[in-house]
């Protein structure tokens, strides 16, 4: 564990190194391509499924990984960000990268980072590029049948876009990371459309008309067959509960009813993309159904404790908060309390505006996440007051949780949201990093 913690500390230190920014001055993918060549192109012949989008790409990745594993494929996944440990980003059939492999591969990678710091015109690789390189090195050793890869930010210039996948998937597009991707949906969609590759099929979630038109144009230009939710395949909700959802899925092969273990109607959209991808790969509905009932995603409306009900959710943009708030109607409770932290780069006003008015109290806190500046709690407090929400500031997240629990009855509900990093930090109150690293698994956290 000691060696792992030192390696993690070194990895986090890379965030603070000065380097040319990824989206400016012509850097693009050239730094990642240089690193990839220096690594002798690991996983060059692997079968990738590449997932981009604003909301739901991590959920879609894990749903699809679960289906592929249930079908008998050895399936890797690369996702971001992580809740508790960087090892979460690298999985084989739901099992995390062992800490010994993390230490060994990071040591193997370090000489190349040193060389690029000295000689590369683009500077040393970024934190995310190093993580992606670690994943590629590990997957090369593990030799999975499929590698489900979630893009970090955007798509066109994202480090993961050095791959040529067998299938591209684009989840719902909305506003996030606007400083990097653009201020309009069209600008953001243009970045996401970068994962649409020549002669590679693409699946899309239901999109804004302008966004869909842009995707159709890009697909036609490069010869990608584009299918999208609402046209080539459809879903219809049967029932949504605090345990999951039942829905009907339909494509050209016919109709089928599925039960999904994830909470919230929005997860049906993500499941639809995973089901369509699975059908394209020849996986049967029987296999898909078994997998959908097994899917586990921490900090996505995760009920971590009862009496009072405590839910961890990593929603961090207006669209995601809106979906989370809608899902709260599936729960029975008397009073609702919120523990909220938001990063400075997020759309704070619109996030707060999505919150329900019948909140007993908002406990505004902050979280110290590597490389990310928290928003000023006083500013969030002022926005809450302007929106008619009762709020107070408690800078220590664990004390905010303790206070919320002490002021709640067993019939009440406490929602932790606004930041994936906040959800991850407070999740450690139930499942510390040592437990997760020692078990190579997040599933032990499914305590509800």
N, C-alpha and C positions, 0 to 999 in steps of 0.2 A: 504493500500500500504506500510505503514511503517513496519508493521510486516512481510510482504512478503520480503521486501528488507533486513531486518535483518536475516531472515531465509536463504535467498540466500547467504548472506555474510558468514554465518556459513557453509553452504554447500561448498562454494568455499574454505574455510579455510582447509577443509579436504584434499585438494590436496597436501598441504604442510606438512602433517603429515608423519613422517618416518614410513615405514612398510616394511615387506618382499615383494619383487617384485612378481608379479603374475606368471611370467614365469620361476622362478628360485627356487632353494632350496626346491623343492617338494611341493610348496604351491598349485599349480594347482587350482582346484575348491574347495579345502577344506575349505578355509575361507568363500566363498560364501555359501557353503553347511551348515556350522555352523550357519551363520546368518539366512539362510532359516529355519533351525530347531528352532532357537530361536524365530522366527516370527510365529511359528506353521504352517509352510508350506502353505502360502497363494497361492491361485489359483492352488492347487495341482490337482484338477479335471477339470481344464479349458481346452478349446480347443485352442491350440497354432499352429501357422504357423511360423516356424523359418527360417530366411533369413540370409545367410552369403554371403561373396564374397568381392571382392576388389572395383569394380566400379558398381554402380547402385542399391545397396541393399536398400538404403533409398528410392529411386524413386520407386523401385518395391514394397516396403512395402506400400507406400502411394497410389500407383495405385491399389493395391489389396484391401487395406482398403476401398477405394472409391467404388470399385465394390461390395464388400460385403455389404457395407452400402446401396448402391442402390438396392441390392437384398432384403433388409429388415432386414438384420442382425444387431444387435447391436455390433459394431466392435471397439475394442480397438487397439491402436498401440503404440509400444515403439520404438523410433528411436533415433539416435544420429549422430553427435552432435547437439546442438541447435544454432540457429542464434542469437536470442535476449534474450530469457528468457528460463530457464530450463523447464518451463511449456509446451513448445513445444514438449518435448520428450514424453509426456503422453497425448493421445487423445482418445476420444470416438466419433466415427462418425465425425471426423474432428474438434471437439471442444476441446480446451485445458483444462487441469486440472485447476479448479478454484484456485486462490492464497490462499484462506482460507483453502482448503484441503491440499495444499502443506505445509502450516505452521503447521497445525494440525498433519499431518502424520509425518513430520520431528521431531516434538516434541515427538511424540509417539516412534519414532525410536531411539532417542538420548540416553535413558537409556541403550539400548542394545549396542550401540556404546561404551558407557562408560564401560560396563561390559567386552566387548571384548578387549578393550584397556588394562584392568587390567589382564584378565585371559586367553585370547586366545593365544596359541603359535604362531598364525599367525598375531597377531597385530590387530588393528582396521580395519574395512572394508575400501576399497578404495572409492574414489569419485564416480567412476562408479558403484561399488557394492551398494553404498547407493542409487544412482539414480534408479537402477534396483529394489532394495527392496521397494523404495517408489512406483514405478510403480505397483509392485505386490500387495502391500497393497491397493492401490487405485482401481485396477482392481478387487480385491476380494470384495470390497464394491459395485462397479458398476455392477458386474455380466454380463459382455458382453458375446455374443454368441461365438465370436472369438477374439483372441489376436494375432495380427500380430507383431512379435518380430524381430527386427533387431539386429544381433550380433554387439558387439562393435568392437573388434579387433580379427581377427582369427575366431575361432569357437571351437576347441577342448578344450581350456583352458579359453574360454570367460565366464564371469559370467552368461550370459544368457543360457549357456549350461547345466544348472541344470534341464531344462524342458524336457519333453517327448512330442514332437509335434505330430500333426496329419499328418503334411506334412513338409518336409524340402525343401528349395530352395537355390541354390547356383548361384549367378550372376557371371559375368565375372571375371576371376582371372588375376591379373597383379601385378606389383611390387609396394608395399607400406608397411610401417611399417617393413622394412626388418631387423632392429635391434632386433625386437621381434619375427618375424615369420620365418625368414630365408632369405638367399641371393639368392636362386634359386626359380623358379616357382614351382618346385616339393616340396621343403620344405614348401613354402607358402600354396600350395594346400593341403598338409598333415594336416596342421592346420585347413583349411577350411572344410576338409572332416570329421572333428570331429562332425559335425552336422548331418551326415548320421547315422541314428539310426536303430537298428534291427526292421525289419518288418514295417518300416515307409517309404512310398514312397518319392522319392527325384526327384526334377526337377533341371536341370542344364542349364545354358546358353551355347552357343557355346564356346568351350574351345580349348586351345592348346592340341595337341595329347597326350603329356605326362601327362598333367593335367587330361584329360578325362580318360585316361587309369588308373590313380591312383584312380579316383572316381569310375570307374567300378569295380576295384579290391576291394575297400572298400565296395561298395554296395553288391557285391557277397558274401563277407565274413560275412556280418551281415544280409543278406536276405532282403535288401531294393530294391524295384523296381525303377530303375533309368531310367528317360527319359531325353532327351536333345534336345535343340534347334538345328535344322538342320538335325535331324533324325526323332524323334517322332512327332515333330511339326515344321513348317516352316513359314517364313514370306517373303513377297516381297513388296518392296517399290513401291508405285504408284506416290506419289508426296510429296515433303517436301517443306514447306514454312516457313516464319517467324511467322506464326500463328499456326504451328503444322504440322502433317503428316497424309497422307492417306496411308493405306497399306492393303495387303491381308494376312490373317492368315489361315493356314490349319493344321488340324490334322485328326485323323481317323474319326471324325464326319463330315468332309467336309470343304469347304472353306467359308470364310466370309470376307467382307470388313469393315474396321474400320477407324474412324477418331480420332486421338489423339491430345489433346490440348497442349501437351508438345512439345517444340521445339528441333529439332535435331534427326537425324536418330538413334543415339544410344539409344534414349528412346524407340524405337520400340522393341529393344531386351528386355528391361525391361518389356514392356507391354506384350510381347509374353509369358513371364514366368507367369505374373499375369493372362492372359487369360487362359493358360493351367491349372493353379491351379483352376480357376473359373469353367472350364469345369469339372474337377474332382469332384467339389462340386455340380455339377448339375445346375449351373447358365446359363441362356440362353444368346444368342448373343445379343438379344434386350436390356437386362439389361446391359450387358457389354458395348455396344455402348453408351448408355446414360451416363454411368459412365466415360468412356474415354474422353468424351467431357467436363466433369466437373472437371477433375483432376487439382489441383493447387499445385505447388511446388515452394516455394520461393527460390531465389538464385540458381536456376537451369536454366540458360539462361533467367532470369526474366527481362523483359523490364519494368523498374521501372519509366522511364520518357522519354519524347520525346523532340525533337528540342533543343539540340542534343539528339539522342537516347542514353540512358544510360542503360547498361545491367549489372546485378549482377550475378556472377556465382562463385560457390564455388569450382571449379576444383582445385585439389591440388596434383595431381601426373601426370606423363607424359601421361598416357593413357587418363585420364580425360581432360587434357589440349588439347590433340590432337582432341578429340571429340568436344570440345568447339570451337576450331579454325575452324574445318570443318563446324560447324553450322553457323559461321559468314558469310559464302558464301551465306546464305539464306537472308541476309539483304542488302539493298542498302544504301551506304554511300560514302562520298568522302574521308575523312581522318579518320584513326583509331588511337585512343589514348588508352593507357593501364595504369591502376592503379594496381600495382602488389606488393603483399607481400607474402612471403613464410616462412614456419616454418623451423627451423634449421635442423630438422630431415628428411626433404624431399630431393628428388633427384633434387637438384637445377639446376645442369648443364643440365640434360635431360629435365627438365620442360622448361627452357629458350630456348632450342633447338627446341621445338615444336612450338614456337611462330612464327607467320607469319613475313616475312622480311619487308613487306610493312606497318610497323607501323610508324606513324609520330613521336610519342614519348612515352617512357615508364616512368611513374612516380613511382619510387621505394619508398615504404613506409614500415611501420611495424605495427604490431598490438599486443597489450598487451592482450593476452588470458591466462586465468588462467591455470597454469601448463604447458604452451607451450612456448618455447623459440623461438623468431623470428630469422630468418637468418640475418647475418650481411648485411645491405643494401649496403655497399661498395662492398662486394663480389658479390652480385647480379648485381650491376652496372658494375663490371669488366667483368662478364660473358656476360652481354648484349652487352658491347662494343666488346668483342671477337666475338660475333655472328653478328656484324654489325648493332646493334640496337642503335638508339639514346635514351639516358636515362639520367635522373637526379634524385637526391634524395630529397624527401620531407617527413620527418619523421612523420609529423602529417597527418593522413589519410584524415581528413576532409578538410585540406588545399590543399592536393593533388587533391581531388575531385573539390574543388573550382577553383583551377588553371586550371585543365583540361577543366572545363566548360567554363572558361573565354577565353581560347585559342581556343575554338571550335566554328564552325558555326553550324547552325541548321541542315545542311545536314551531319554532322559528327557523328561518333559513339565512345562512351567511354565504354570500357569494364573493369569492376572491377573483378579481378580473382586472383588465386594463393593460396587463403586461404578462407575456409568457415567462419573463424572468421572475416576476413576483410570484406567480403560481408555482414555479419551480422551487423558489426559496422556501415558501411556506409548506410545500409538499414534504420537505425534509423533516417537518415536525412529526410525520408519521413514518416516512421511509428515508432514513439518512443515506447520504452518498455511499457510506461504507457498506451498507446492506445491498444496495443496487450493484455496486462494483463487485462485491464478493459473490453475488448470485448470477452476474452477467445478464440480469433480467429486470425489466420494469413491471412484469406481470405480478410480482409479489405485492405491488402497490394496489392491486385491485381488491381492496378490503371491504368495499361496501356490500 
